[in-house]
Amino acid sequence: MTGYILKRLGQSCIVIILVSLFAFSLVYLMPGDPVYALVGEGVELTEEEYQAEYIRLGLDRPVYERYADWVVNVLHGDLGTSTKYNEPVSALLFRRLPVTMFLGGISLVISTVIGIFFGMVASTKRGTVWDMIVTVFSNFGAAVPLFWLAVVGIYIFSVNLRWLPSFGFSFPWEGDPAASLKQLVLPVLAMSVGTISSTTRQTRSSMLEVIGLDYIRAARAKGVKEGNVIRRHALPNALIPVVTLIGMNFRHLVAGSVASEKVFNIPGMGQLLTTAVFGRDVAVTQACILIIAIVVSVANLVVDISYGIIDPRIRVQ
């Protein structure tokens, strides 16, 4: 098991290093002068000031030295200064990252629980109207874009029915919990539909495969109640592939936060990233890409380790 964990940890480190190389290279990949990309597009510099900034930013030094300095600064918590917000990037991330993690965490828990339940219903009621309804819903959820779902949700529940707010965010413990929960409904719903669909399909497929195995038929032949057969024998083994899917769903939720936070005007990492990209805020863009990669890599590592704990065959391999 230790070797398995070390292997997964090494793979995660390689991914983070590659992403850090890409993030560092953004300043040189973006069109325009790298000096103005780092100091801000709206800044006017004389020739002397330009040369001074060129040297101060280390652009006269080899690329590998600049990358090494950038990595050292990142490890010390110095992610640069935002040219748009004129404040340290680390301070921006400290405010924005918890928002995205909170939304993503709630969406992941809700989509996992509902998806497993729907998958169980569809597999145990195979061929019935319930199976058909769940299958249609899961196919619809997999096909509909998150952005479209968010806009439709705002139009129905905010504009027409006026049940829910169309924008804003606050943590439940910071103010009015009821108002905060209302603000969460539409974003969480928009982010969860796709992952509910994928979890439902995976659970249904795994359950149907497990239900047909010999030990399930033997349990039924011994007179074990159907509910106990499903909950105690079929479901635990069927959930093994679903655990892997949780890591993939988390990646989708992180990616979906970009659209969701933009539509609902939520001050999270997704909104910060889109604003930085369109505003050519290089330091913020670099930091967002790197932090998102680290968060996703850690989540995948946790899922991989959990998978190895749940399935003994992984430990043996």
C-alpha positions in Angstrom: 0.0 0.0 0.0 2.9 2.4 0.8 4.3 1.8 -2.7 1.0 2.5 -4.2 0.6 5.8 -2.3 4.2 6.9 -3.2 3.5 6.1 -6.9 0.4 8.2 -6.9 2.1 11.0 -5.0 4.9 11.0 -7.5 2.5 11.3 -10.4 0.7 14.2 -8.7 4.0 16.0 -8.2 4.9 15.6 -11.9 1.5 17.0 -12.9 1.9 20.0 -10.6 5.4 20.6 -12.0 4.2 20.5 -15.6 1.3 22.9 -14.8 3.7 25.2 -13.0 5.9 25.3 -16.2 2.8 26.2 -18.2 1.7 28.9 -15.8 5.2 30.4 -15.7 5.3 30.5 -19.5 2.0 32.4 -19.8 3.7 35.7 -19.7 5.7 34.8 -22.7 2.9 33.0 -24.6 0.5 35.9 -24.3 0.6 38.4 -27.2 2.3 41.7 -26.5 5.4 42.8 -24.6 6.1 40.7 -21.4 7.2 43.8 -19.6 3.8 45.5 -20.0 2.1 42.1 -19.3 3.7 42.1 -15.9 3.5 45.8 -14.9 0.0 46.4 -16.5 -1.2 47.2 -19.9 -2.3 50.7 -19.0 1.1 51.8 -17.6 3.1 54.2 -19.8 6.9 53.9 -19.5 9.8 55.9 -20.8 12.7 54.1 -22.5 14.7 54.4 -19.2 11.8 53.2 -17.1 11.2 50.3 -19.6 14.8 49.2 -19.3 14.7 49.4 -15.5 11.6 47.3 -15.4 13.1 44.8 -17.8 16.0 44.3 -15.5 14.0 44.4 -12.3 11.7 41.7 -13.6 14.7 39.5 -14.5 13.9 39.3 -18.2 17.5 39.8 -19.0 18.4 36.5 -17.2 18.1 32.9 -18.5 14.6 31.4 -18.5 15.5 28.6 -16.1 16.8 31.1 -13.5 13.6 33.1 -13.8 11.5 29.9 -13.4 13.6 28.8 -10.3 13.1 32.3 -8.7 9.4 32.1 -9.5 9.0 28.7 -7.9 10.9 29.8 -4.8 8.7 32.9 -4.4 5.6 30.7 -4.8 6.8 28.3 -2.1 7.3 31.4 0.2 3.7 32.5 -0.5 4.7 35.3 -2.8 2.5 35.0 -5.9 3.1 38.5 -7.2 0.9 41.5 -7.3 -2.3 41.9 -9.3 -2.2 44.6 -11.9 -6.0 44.9 -11.9 -6.7 44.9 -8.1 -3.3 46.3 -7.1 -3.0 44.0 -4.1 -1.0 40.8 -3.4 -2.4 37.8 -5.3 -2.1 35.6 -2.2 -4.7 37.9 -0.5 -7.1 37.6 -3.4 -6.8 33.8 -3.4 -7.3 33.7 0.4 -10.7 35.3 -0.1 -11.7 33.6 -3.3 -10.6 30.0 -2.9 -12.9 29.1 0.1 -15.9 30.3 -1.9 -15.2 27.9 -4.8 -14.3 25.0 -2.5 -17.5 25.6 -0.5 -19.6 25.5 -3.6 -17.8 22.6 -5.1 -17.9 20.6 -1.9 -21.7 21.1 -1.5 -22.3 20.2 -5.1 -20.1 17.1 -4.9 -21.8 15.8 -1.8 -25.3 16.4 -3.2 -24.6 15.0 -6.7 -22.9 11.9 -5.2 -25.8 11.1 -2.8 -28.5 11.8 -5.3 -26.6 10.0 -8.2 -26.1 6.9 -6.1 -29.7 6.8 -5.1 -31.0 7.3 -8.6 -28.6 4.6 -9.9 -29.8 2.2 -7.3 -33.5 2.9 -8.2 -32.8 2.4 -11.9 -30.9 -0.8 -11.4 -33.3 -2.5 -9.0 -36.3 -1.4 -11.1 -34.7 -2.3 -14.4 -37.1 -2.1 -17.4 -39.8 -0.3 -15.4 -41.0 3.3 -15.8 -38.7 4.4 -13.0 -35.7 3.1 -14.9 -36.8 4.9 -18.0 -37.4 8.2 -16.1 -33.9 8.0 -14.4 -32.3 7.1 -17.7 -33.9 10.1 -19.6 -32.9 12.5 -16.8 -29.3 11.2 -16.7 -29.0 11.6 -20.5 -30.5 15.1 -20.4 -28.2 16.1 -17.6 -25.1 14.9 -19.5 -26.1 16.8 -22.6 -27.3 20.1 -21.3 -24.5 22.8 -20.9 -24.1 24.3 -17.4 -24.2 27.8 -18.7 -27.6 27.2 -20.4 -29.0 25.5 -17.3 -27.9 28.5 -15.1 -29.5 31.0 -17.4 -32.8 29.0 -17.6 -32.8 28.6 -13.8 -32.4 32.4 -13.4 -35.2 33.0 -15.9 -37.7 30.6 -14.2 -36.9 30.9 -10.5 -35.6 34.5 -10.3 -37.3 36.5 -13.1 -40.7 34.8 -13.4 -41.4 33.2 -10.0 -39.1 35.4 -7.9 -38.4 32.6 -5.5 -34.6 32.8 -5.6 -32.0 35.5 -6.0 -30.2 35.6 -9.3 -26.8 36.6 -8.0 -24.7 37.0 -4.9 -23.0 34.8 -2.3 -22.4 34.7 1.4 -21.4 32.0 3.8 -24.3 30.8 6.0 -22.4 31.6 9.2 -21.6 35.2 8.1 -25.1 36.6 8.1 -28.7 35.4 7.4 -28.5 31.6 6.9 -31.9 31.5 5.1 -30.8 34.2 2.6 -27.4 32.5 2.1 -29.1 29.1 1.4 -31.4 30.8 -1.1 -28.3 32.2 -2.9 -26.8 28.7 -3.0 -29.7 26.9 -4.6 -29.4 27.9 -8.3 -25.5 27.7 -8.5 -25.4 24.4 -6.7 -28.2 23.1 -8.9 -26.6 24.2 -12.1 -23.2 22.7 -11.1 -24.7 19.4 -9.8 -26.9 18.3 -12.7 -24.1 17.0 -14.8 -22.3 15.2 -12.0 -25.6 13.7 -10.8 -26.1 12.3 -14.3 -22.6 10.7 -14.5 -22.9 9.3 -11.0 -26.3 7.8 -11.8 -25.1 6.1 -15.0 -22.0 4.7 -13.3 -24.0 3.4 -10.3 -26.7 1.9 -12.4 -24.1 0.1 -14.6 -22.1 -1.2 -11.7 -25.2 -2.3 -9.8 -26.5 -4.3 -12.8 -23.1 -6.0 -13.1 -22.9 -6.9 -9.4 -26.5 -8.0 -9.1 -25.9 -10.7 -11.8 -23.0 -12.3 -9.9 -23.2 -15.7 -8.2 -22.9 -14.5 -4.6 -25.9 -12.2 -5.0 -27.9 -15.1 -6.4 -26.7 -17.3 -3.5 -27.8 -14.6 -0.9 -31.2 -14.5 -2.5 -31.5 -18.3 -2.5 -30.7 -18.3 1.2 -33.8 -16.1 1.8 -32.0 -12.9 2.6 -34.3 -10.0 2.2 -34.0 -8.1 -1.0 -33.3 -4.8 0.8 -30.4 -6.4 2.7 -29.1 -8.0 -0.5 -28.9 -4.6 -2.2 -27.6 -2.6 0.7 -25.1 -5.0 2.3 -23.9 -7.1 -0.6 -24.5 -5.4 -3.9 -24.0 -1.7 -3.2 -20.6 -1.8 -1.4 -19.0 -3.6 -4.3 -20.8 -1.6 -6.9 -19.5 1.7 -5.4 -15.9 0.9 -6.0 -15.9 2.3 -9.6 -18.1 5.2 -8.3 -15.3 6.3 -5.9 -13.0 6.9 -8.9 -15.8 8.9 -10.6 -15.9 11.2 -7.6 -12.4 12.5 -8.5 -13.5 13.1 -12.1 -16.7 14.9 -10.9 -14.6 17.2 -8.7 -12.6 18.2 -11.7 -15.8 18.9 -13.6 -17.1 21.0 -10.7 -14.0 23.1 -10.6 -14.2 23.7 -14.3 -17.9 24.4 -14.0 -17.3 27.0 -11.3 -15.8 29.3 -14.0 -19.2 29.5 -15.8 -21.3 29.3 -12.7 -19.5 32.0 -10.8 -19.6 34.3 -13.8 -23.3 33.9 -14.4 -24.3 34.2 -10.7 -21.7 36.9 -9.9 -20.1 34.8 -7.2 -16.7 36.0 -6.0 -14.8 32.7 -6.3 -11.8 31.4 -8.1 -13.7 30.9 -11.4 -14.8 34.5 -11.6 -11.3 35.7 -10.5 -9.7 33.6 -13.3 -12.0 34.8 -16.1 -11.5 38.4 -15.0 -7.8 38.0 -14.9 -7.6 36.4 -18.3 -9.7 39.1 -20.0 -7.9 41.8 -18.1 -4.5 40.4 -18.9 -3.6 40.1 -15.2 -0.8 37.7 -15.6 0.1 37.1 -12.0 -3.5 36.3 -11.0 -3.9 34.0 -14.0 -0.7 32.1 -13.2 -1.7 31.7 -9.5 -5.2 30.6 -10.3 -4.1 27.9 -12.8 -1.4 26.7 -10.3 -3.8 26.6 -7.3 -6.5 24.9 -9.2 -4.1 22.2 -10.5 -2.8 21.6 -6.9 -6.4 21.3 -5.5 -7.5 18.9 -8.2 -4.3 16.9 -7.9 -4.7 16.6 -4.1 -8.4 15.6 -4.6 -7.4 12.9 -7.1 -4.7 11.6 -4.8 -7.2 11.3 -2.0 -9.6 9.4 -4.3 -6.8 7.1 -5.5 -5.7 6.3 -2.0 -9.3 5.7 -0.9 -9.8 3.4 -3.9 -6.8 1.4 -2.9 -8.1 1.1 0.7 -11.6 0.0 -0.5 -10.4 -2.5 -3.2 -7.8 -4.9 -1.9 -6.8 -5.9 -5.5 -5.2 -2.5 -5.9 -3.0 -3.0 -2.8 -2.0 -6.4 -4.1 -1.1 -5.0 -7.5 
